[in-house]
Amino acid sequence: MDWTHLLNLEFPQLPLDAADEAILKELAHKLQDNYPYHSPDYAGQMIKPPLPLAQAAHWMTSFVNPNNHALDGGRATSALELETIAAFGRMVGFSKPLGHLTSGGTTANLEALWVARQSNANTIILANEHAHYTHSRMSEVLGMPFQTIRSTENGSMDSTALSVALENLQSQGVKATIVVTLGTTGMGAVDPLEDIIPLARAYDARIHVDAAYGGYFTLANLPKDVQRHFTAIAEADSIVIDPHKHGLQPYGCGAVLFKNPEEGRFYKHDSPYTYFTSDQLHLGEITLECSRAGAAAAALWATQQKFPYVRSGNFAQRLNSSLAAAQGLKNTLMAKGWWVLEPQLDICIFSLPGLKASEISAKNRAFFEQKAEENIHLALFSLPQQNCPWQMEWDVPSITVVRSVLMKPEHNDRALWERIARS
């Protein structure tokens, strides 16, 4: 974002003195040291500009500075938060979800794994080898065993390997919690949830869906072989979605939902000073986090009013534009001779062709730097040999490829695809 317009702003509505304004002007200068995250030319990491309405609602509510831990500190915004969770429940097919907002996906996944442990102290976490590292890290924090399941070539969890792991665990008297990722952060791969559900039922395993990145795509027009796994979300025991990714929210805003509201009993605690102003549910009674910004709930509520979670709505069309952008970039690159993986969501992985993995990696890194000089900002990804369909001499175990996350509707632009593909 161009912050230079702030330099001449005054803030008559705020109690700021001349020294305060001088500090803000200095801050505006310092904020120039950023990538152009709001620009369509930024198609690198998972950073999406918040909706101006969400920013305004967040800013407005911050003057009240409510704390949604208890009704004592956030009465109005606690009600708004419950509305946002109900909207998520309708979107994923949970009729009476227990849930709340968090500071982000890491904490949301921590809570989901914690509830899994409270449900069964003898559970082990099974996750795709491409699942977000938060799961192995939070499993360690919780003292839970963790095991990766190999992926198929396209980066999805291998259901055959999962079946073998579940069989082995059953013989040891151990039950599993399966983390199903709908949209891995690296490749945008979708784990085969519909195929995993009967395995989970056969082995009495719990299913947690990490849809921090991809959860909103349940509203989009996905290919049938991908859509079926999003349709199956309603069968999961818990789900995580990050509104500060595709949900148009400022950082940080995550969400965790549990299908069975009775699991709220695991959070039970007593506080000598917090929950006395109302006998209604205090959100702090069903969260691991204590203080949480009520402004985040207000911003998300406002966004949901403007963009309801319906498949035919404007919000869904924004998601469809991102899917179309990934396909458009793929086709443009392939027409110019690039190697490209088939996008499952809106993440496009591609590479210059070549003979040796090390040489191709060097060419891709040079291309990445070249594009940055052209003010086109992409990302790099280390693609393991087992997930690489292209023929080459493997003198190193993985290949560095180019990765583009096409989160913005403005990315659905042929001129941009041509600029990216131009080597």
Backbone torsions as a table, in degrees:
resi	resn	phi	psi	omega
1	MET	NA	143.1	175.3
2	ASP	-83.2	113.0	-176.6
3	TRP	-94.5	0.2	-173.3
4	THR	-63.8	-26.1	-179.7
5	HIS	-64.9	-18.9	179.5
6	LEU	-73.1	-19.1	-171.5
7	LEU	-64.4	-30.1	-177.2
8	ASN	-104.7	7.6	-179.4
9	LEU	-77.8	146.8	168.6
10	GLU	-115.5	161.5	-175.7
11	PHE	-125.5	67.5	-175.9
12	PRO	-65.2	-22.5	-178.9
13	GLN	-81.8	-6.8	-179.2
14	LEU	-114.5	149.4	178.6
15	PRO	-79.3	68.5	-179.9
16	LEU	-110.4	135.7	176.0
17	ASP	-96.0	-177.4	-176.1
18	ALA	-60.8	-37.6	179.2
19	ALA	-65.4	-38.7	178.1
20	ASP	-62.3	-45.1	-178.6
21	GLU	-65.7	-34.6	176.7
22	ALA	-63.8	-39.3	177.9
23	ILE	-64.9	-41.8	179.3
24	LEU	-64.4	-37.7	177.6
25	LYS	-65.6	-39.6	176.7
26	GLU	-64.8	-40.1	177.5
27	LEU	-61.1	-41.5	179.3
28	ALA	-59.1	-39.3	176.5
29	HIS	-63.6	-44.5	-177.2
30	LYS	-65.8	-31.5	-179.1
31	LEU	-72.6	-5.7	174.1
32	GLN	-66.5	-23.5	-177.1
33	ASP	-81.7	70.0	-179.4
34	ASN	-146.9	158.7	168.7
35	TYR	-74.8	156.8	-178.5
36	PRO	-79.6	72.0	-171.9
37	TYR	-59.5	-31.9	-176.2
38	HIS	-79.4	-16.1	-174.8
39	SER	-78.2	145.8	171.8
40	PRO	-59.6	-22.6	178.9
41	ASP	-72.3	-10.5	173.5
42	TYR	-92.9	109.4	-179.8
43	ALA	-136.1	42.5	-175.8
44	GLY	-100.5	-92.6	-176.7
45	GLN	-82.7	177.0	-176.2
46	MET	-81.1	69.5	179.6
47	ILE	-125.5	118.2	-176.5
48	LYS	-122.4	132.8	-178.7
49	PRO	-60.5	134.6	175.6
50	PRO	-65.1	153.3	174.0
51	LEU	-65.3	132.7	178.8
52	PRO	-53.2	-36.4	177.4
53	LEU	-61.0	-41.7	179.3
54	ALA	-65.1	-41.2	178.1
55	GLN	-62.9	-41.9	-179.5
56	ALA	-65.9	-42.6	179.5
57	ALA	-64.9	-40.2	179.0
58	HIS	-64.0	-46.7	-178.4
59	TRP	-63.3	-45.3	-178.6
60	MET	-61.3	-44.5	-177.7
61	THR	-70.4	-27.5	-178.5
62	SER	-63.8	-20.2	176.7
63	PHE	-69.7	-30.1	173.6
64	VAL	-78.7	-34.1	178.6
65	ASN	58.4	51.3	-178.3
66	PRO	-74.7	153.5	178.1
67	ASN	-117.1	115.6	-174.3
68	ASN	-83.9	16.4	175.2
69	HIS	-67.4	-41.4	-178.5
70	ALA	-141.1	156.4	178.0
71	LEU	-61.5	-23.8	177.4
72	ASP	-59.2	-33.0	-175.2
73	GLY	-109.9	-9.7	-177.2
74	GLY	-155.7	60.9	-174.1
75	ARG	-63.8	-52.9	-177.4
76	ALA	-66.5	-45.2	-175.8
77	THR	-74.1	-24.0	173.0
78	SER	-64.7	-40.9	176.7
79	ALA	-62.8	-40.3	178.0
80	LEU	-64.3	-38.9	-179.9
81	GLU	-63.5	-41.9	178.1
82	LEU	-62.1	-35.3	176.1
83	GLU	-65.1	-41.0	-179.3
84	THR	-65.4	-38.4	179.8
85	ILE	-67.8	-37.9	176.7
86	ALA	-62.0	-38.7	178.1
87	ALA	-63.9	-41.2	176.0
88	PHE	-63.4	-41.3	179.4
89	GLY	-58.5	-45.2	178.0
90	ARG	-62.6	-37.3	-177.4
91	MET	-65.5	-39.9	-175.1
92	VAL	-98.6	-7.2	177.3
93	GLY	92.3	20.0	172.8
94	PHE	-91.6	119.8	-173.1
95	SER	-72.6	-42.6	-179.8
96	LYS	-135.1	69.8	-173.1
97	PRO	-71.6	147.0	166.1
98	LEU	-96.7	129.5	-179.3
99	GLY	-177.5	176.2	-179.8
100	HIS	-165.9	170.6	175.8
101	LEU	-85.1	155.8	178.3
102	THR	-132.6	179.9	178.1
103	SER	-78.5	-6.9	179.1
104	GLY	164.1	-179.9	-175.7
105	GLY	-66.4	-31.8	-179.1
106	THR	-61.5	-50.0	179.1
107	THR	-66.3	-37.8	178.9
108	ALA	-62.0	-44.5	178.0
109	ASN	-67.5	-35.8	175.8
110	LEU	-57.3	-45.8	-179.1
111	GLU	-64.4	-41.0	-179.3
112	ALA	-63.5	-41.4	178.8
113	LEU	-70.0	-35.5	178.4
114	TRP	-63.7	-44.2	178.1
115	VAL	-64.4	-37.0	176.3
116	ALA	-60.3	-41.9	178.5
117	ARG	-67.9	-39.8	178.4
118	GLN	-65.1	-31.7	178.4
119	SER	-71.2	-34.1	-179.3
120	ASN	-152.8	104.9	-176.3
121	ALA	-65.0	-14.2	-176.1
122	ASN	-103.2	21.3	-176.1
123	THR	-86.2	154.6	174.2
124	ILE	-120.6	143.4	-179.6
125	ILE	-90.2	124.9	175.0
126	LEU	-112.8	130.1	-177.9
127	ALA	-146.6	151.5	173.4
128	ASN	-52.2	140.2	177.7
129	GLU	-60.6	-18.5	176.3
130	HIS	-97.6	6.4	177.0
131	ALA	-63.2	158.3	-179.2
132	HIS	-61.2	141.7	-177.3
133	TYR	-62.4	-13.4	178.9
134	THR	-58.4	-30.6	-176.0
135	HIS	-71.0	-43.5	176.6
136	SER	-67.8	-38.1	-179.7
137	ARG	-66.9	-46.7	-179.1
138	MET	-71.0	-30.3	174.6
139	SER	-62.8	-39.5	177.4
140	GLU	-65.5	-42.0	178.1
141	VAL	-59.2	-40.5	-176.7
142	LEU	-84.4	-6.0	-178.3
143	GLY	72.1	31.9	-178.5
144	MET	-106.2	140.2	174.9
145	PRO	-66.1	146.9	-175.5
146	PHE	-135.8	137.8	-179.9
147	GLN	-140.0	134.4	176.7
148	THR	-88.8	151.0	175.9
149	ILE	-113.9	133.6	-176.6
150	ARG	-62.7	158.4	-179.3
151	SER	-103.6	161.5	170.5
152	THR	-80.2	179.1	-177.4
153	GLU	-58.9	-34.9	-176.9
154	ASN	-83.8	4.7	175.6
155	GLY	94.0	-3.0	178.2
156	SER	-81.7	158.6	177.1
157	MET	-62.1	136.7	178.2
158	ASP	-81.7	109.9	-175.1
159	SER	-67.8	-28.1	176.5
160	THR	-66.8	-44.8	177.1
161	ALA	-63.3	-35.9	177.3
162	LEU	-64.4	-42.6	179.8
163	SER	-60.4	-41.8	178.7
164	VAL	-63.5	-43.9	179.9
165	ALA	-62.7	-42.3	179.4
166	LEU	-64.9	-38.8	178.0
167	GLU	-62.9	-44.0	179.5
168	ASN	-63.6	-41.0	-179.5
169	LEU	-67.3	-37.9	179.4
170	GLN	-62.5	-38.0	179.4
171	SER	-67.0	-20.2	178.1
172	GLN	-96.6	-0.7	-178.9
173	GLY	75.3	26.5	-178.3
174	VAL	-113.9	134.7	176.2
175	LYS	-101.5	152.6	-173.3
176	ALA	-109.8	153.1	163.3
177	THR	-111.6	117.0	-176.0
178	ILE	-95.4	120.3	174.1
179	VAL	-89.2	114.7	179.6
180	VAL	-104.1	118.4	-176.9
181	THR	-96.6	121.4	175.4
182	LEU	-104.7	83.0	-178.7
183	GLY	109.2	80.1	177.2
184	THR	-66.1	147.4	-174.8
185	THR	-70.0	-24.6	179.8
186	GLY	-81.3	-59.1	-172.8
187	MET	-103.7	-9.8	-174.9
188	GLY	70.3	25.7	-178.0
189	ALA	-77.6	149.1	-177.7
190	VAL	-113.0	117.6	177.0
191	ASP	-66.8	148.4	-173.9
192	PRO	-78.8	72.3	-174.3
193	LEU	-56.3	-45.5	-177.2
194	GLU	-60.1	-33.7	179.4
195	ASP	-79.7	-25.2	-178.8
196	ILE	-78.8	-30.3	-176.3
197	ILE	-55.6	-50.3	179.4
198	PRO	-64.1	-31.0	175.7
199	LEU	-65.5	-43.9	179.5
200	ALA	-61.4	-41.0	179.9
201	ARG	-67.7	-39.2	-178.7
202	ALA	-65.4	-32.4	-177.2
203	TYR	-109.4	13.6	177.1
204	ASP	53.6	44.7	-179.9
205	ALA	-97.5	153.2	176.5
206	ARG	-89.4	147.8	178.1
207	ILE	-118.3	122.1	170.7
208	HIS	-113.6	126.2	179.6
209	VAL	-99.5	116.1	172.7
210	ASP	-91.4	95.7	177.9
211	ALA	-112.9	34.3	-179.7
212	ALA	-52.9	-44.3	178.9
213	TYR	-88.0	-48.2	-168.0
214	GLY	-95.1	-0.6	-170.9
215	GLY	-55.3	-39.2	-177.9
216	TYR	-66.8	-18.5	-177.8
217	PHE	-69.4	-5.1	171.7
218	THR	-61.6	-19.0	178.6
219	LEU	-89.6	-10.0	-169.8
220	ALA	-92.8	171.6	177.9
221	ASN	-93.9	84.3	-178.7
222	LEU	-89.8	158.7	171.2
223	PRO	-58.0	149.2	-173.7
224	LYS	-57.4	-36.9	-177.1
225	ASP	-71.8	-15.3	175.0
226	VAL	-99.7	-42.1	-176.7
227	GLN	-57.2	-35.7	-176.1
228	ARG	-61.4	-29.7	-179.9
229	HIS	-77.3	-31.7	175.0
230	PHE	-72.7	-36.4	177.7
231	THR	-61.7	-29.7	-176.3
232	ALA	-80.8	-0.1	-177.6
233	ILE	-55.1	-34.3	-176.6
234	ALA	-60.2	-16.4	179.9
235	GLU	-86.8	-6.8	-177.5
236	ALA	-75.1	160.4	175.8
237	ASP	-86.1	-31.4	178.4
238	SER	-150.8	160.3	-178.4
239	ILE	-150.1	144.0	175.2
240	VAL	-119.3	134.3	175.6
241	ILE	-133.9	140.9	178.3
242	ASP	-105.8	102.0	175.2
243	PRO	-62.8	-20.1	179.3
244	HIS	-84.1	10.7	169.0
245	LYS	-104.1	-99.1	-178.4
246	HIS	-77.5	-6.2	-176.8
247	GLY	-84.9	6.2	172.0
248	LEU	67.5	26.5	-177.3
249	GLN	-103.8	151.6	170.7
250	PRO	-66.1	154.5	171.2
251	TYR	-67.0	146.5	-8.2
252	GLY	-112.1	138.1	-177.7
253	CYS	-150.2	106.0	172.3
254	GLY	-117.2	176.7	178.8
255	ALA	-150.8	140.0	174.0
256	VAL	-126.5	136.6	179.5
257	LEU	-129.7	141.7	175.5
258	PHE	-118.0	134.8	-177.7
259	LYS	-67.9	-37.7	-177.3
260	ASN	-97.6	107.5	-178.0
261	PRO	-63.3	-18.0	179.1
262	GLU	-65.5	-17.0	-179.9
263	GLU	-71.6	-5.0	173.1
264	GLY	-62.8	-18.5	-179.5
265	ARG	-64.5	-23.0	-178.8
266	PHE	-70.3	-20.1	-178.8
267	TYR	-87.8	-5.1	-169.8
268	LYS	-53.2	129.8	176.3
269	HIS	-156.3	164.4	178.2
270	ASP	-113.1	140.3	175.3
271	SER	-126.7	130.6	-177.2
272	PRO	-76.9	-3.3	-173.1
273	TYR	-143.5	-3.7	-166.9
274	THR	-97.9	-46.1	-163.7
275	TYR	-107.8	62.2	-175.3
276	PHE	-117.7	-13.8	-174.3
277	THR	-82.9	-12.7	-178.0
278	SER	-156.2	147.1	174.0
279	ASP	-91.1	5.2	174.7
280	GLN	-76.6	168.3	180.0
281	LEU	-61.4	126.2	169.4
282	HIS	-97.0	130.3	-176.1
283	LEU	-61.4	-27.5	177.4
284	GLY	-64.4	-15.3	178.5
285	GLU	-81.3	-9.0	178.4
286	ILE	-131.3	33.9	177.1
287	THR	-135.8	152.1	169.5
288	LEU	-84.2	-37.6	173.8
289	GLU	-67.4	147.9	174.9
290	CYS	-96.5	-93.5	-178.7
291	SER	-64.7	130.2	177.4
292	ARG	-140.2	140.8	-174.3
293	ALA	-69.9	118.6	174.0
294	GLY	-64.6	-23.0	179.1
295	ALA	-61.8	-32.5	178.8
296	ALA	-64.7	-40.1	177.8
297	ALA	-65.4	-40.2	179.7
298	ALA	-64.6	-41.6	-179.5
299	ALA	-65.3	-42.8	-179.9
300	LEU	-68.6	-41.5	177.8
301	TRP	-58.3	-45.6	-179.9
302	ALA	-60.9	-40.7	180.0
303	THR	-65.9	-39.9	178.7
304	GLN	-66.5	-28.6	175.8
305	GLN	-68.2	-39.1	180.0
306	LYS	-76.3	-39.6	-177.3
307	PHE	-125.1	81.9	177.8
308	PRO	-61.1	151.8	-177.5
309	TYR	-84.0	79.3	177.6
310	VAL	-130.2	146.2	-174.2
311	ARG	-64.2	-27.8	-176.9
312	SER	-95.1	3.3	-171.6
313	GLY	-87.5	178.0	-178.6
314	ASN	-65.5	-34.3	179.1
315	PHE	-64.5	-43.5	178.0
316	ALA	-62.4	-36.8	179.5
317	GLN	-65.6	-31.6	175.9
318	ARG	-64.6	-40.3	177.1
319	LEU	-65.7	-41.5	178.1
320	ASN	-62.5	-33.6	177.0
321	SER	-64.9	-37.7	177.7
322	SER	-66.3	-41.0	176.6
323	LEU	-62.9	-42.0	179.1
324	ALA	-65.4	-34.7	178.8
325	ALA	-64.1	-42.1	179.4
326	ALA	-63.7	-41.0	178.4
327	GLN	-68.9	-38.6	179.0
328	GLY	-64.3	-43.6	177.8
329	LEU	-64.9	-41.5	178.0
330	LYS	-56.6	-49.5	-177.2
331	ASN	-65.0	-38.2	178.7
332	THR	-64.5	-43.9	179.7
333	LEU	-64.9	-44.4	-178.8
334	MET	-63.3	-37.0	178.4
335	ALA	-64.8	-22.9	179.3
336	LYS	-98.9	8.8	174.0
337	GLY	91.3	10.4	178.5
338	TRP	-77.3	157.3	166.4
339	TRP	-86.5	133.1	-177.5
340	VAL	-140.9	135.7	171.5
341	LEU	-82.1	151.4	178.0
342	GLU	-73.0	118.5	179.4
343	PRO	-69.7	135.9	172.4
344	GLN	-92.0	-30.2	175.8
345	LEU	-125.2	-122.2	-175.9
346	ASP	-116.5	25.6	177.2
347	ILE	-110.8	125.5	-176.7
348	CYS	-111.4	125.0	179.4
349	ILE	-111.2	127.5	-176.9
350	PHE	-148.8	166.4	-175.1
351	SER	-153.4	146.3	166.2
352	LEU	-67.0	142.6	179.4
353	PRO	-75.4	163.1	179.1
354	GLY	179.1	-170.8	-174.7
355	LEU	-105.2	-39.6	-176.3
356	LYS	-119.0	140.6	-176.3
357	ALA	-58.3	-42.2	-178.2
358	SER	-65.0	-40.5	-179.3
359	GLU	-70.0	-39.6	178.0
360	ILE	-64.2	-41.6	178.6
361	SER	-59.2	-43.4	179.8
362	ALA	-63.5	-40.5	179.1
363	LYS	-65.2	-40.1	179.5
364	ASN	-66.7	-38.7	177.4
365	ARG	-65.4	-39.6	178.1
366	ALA	-65.2	-39.2	177.4
367	PHE	-62.6	-43.5	178.1
368	PHE	-56.4	-45.9	179.5
369	GLU	-66.8	-39.1	178.8
370	GLN	-61.3	-44.0	-179.8
371	LYS	-64.9	-37.3	178.0
372	ALA	-61.5	-38.4	177.1
373	GLU	-65.0	-27.3	176.6
374	GLU	-85.7	4.8	-178.2
375	ASN	66.8	28.0	170.2
376	ILE	-110.0	116.1	-169.3
377	HIS	-107.6	115.5	-179.6
378	LEU	-114.8	-163.4	177.9
379	ALA	-140.8	168.1	176.5
380	LEU	-117.0	155.2	-178.7
381	PHE	-145.5	138.7	177.2
382	SER	-90.7	107.9	-175.7
383	LEU	-96.1	116.2	179.7
384	PRO	-65.3	155.7	-178.7
385	GLN	-57.2	-39.2	-176.1
386	GLN	-66.5	-19.5	179.4
387	ASN	-104.0	11.4	-175.8
388	CYS	-109.2	118.4	-177.7
389	PRO	-87.1	-3.2	-172.5
390	TRP	-92.0	144.4	-178.3
391	GLN	-83.9	129.9	178.4
392	MET	-165.3	172.0	173.6
393	GLU	-87.1	121.6	-175.2
394	TRP	-92.1	83.9	177.0
395	ASP	-88.2	-6.3	172.7
396	VAL	-135.7	156.6	-172.5
397	PRO	-72.9	-17.9	179.8
398	SER	-144.6	165.5	-178.9
399	ILE	-119.4	137.2	175.4
400	THR	-83.1	120.8	-178.9
401	VAL	-118.9	171.8	178.4
402	VAL	-96.0	141.0	-176.4
403	ARG	-130.5	132.1	178.6
404	SER	-128.1	126.3	177.4
405	VAL	-102.9	113.2	-170.8
406	LEU	-102.0	66.9	-171.6
407	MET	-81.5	-20.6	-172.7
408	LYS	-94.6	140.7	175.0
409	PRO	-55.8	-29.8	179.8
410	GLU	-67.3	-13.7	177.3
411	HIS	-73.3	-13.4	177.7
412	ASN	-82.2	69.2	-170.2
413	ASP	-144.4	114.9	-177.6
414	ARG	-58.3	-37.3	-179.4
415	ALA	-62.5	-38.9	177.5
416	LEU	-66.0	-42.8	178.9
417	TRP	-58.7	-41.4	179.7
418	GLU	-64.7	-39.8	179.2
419	ARG	-65.9	-39.4	178.2
420	ILE	-65.8	-43.6	-173.2
421	ALA	-75.6	-16.2	-177.4
422	ARG	-71.1	114.8	-176.6
423	SER	-95.7	NA	NA
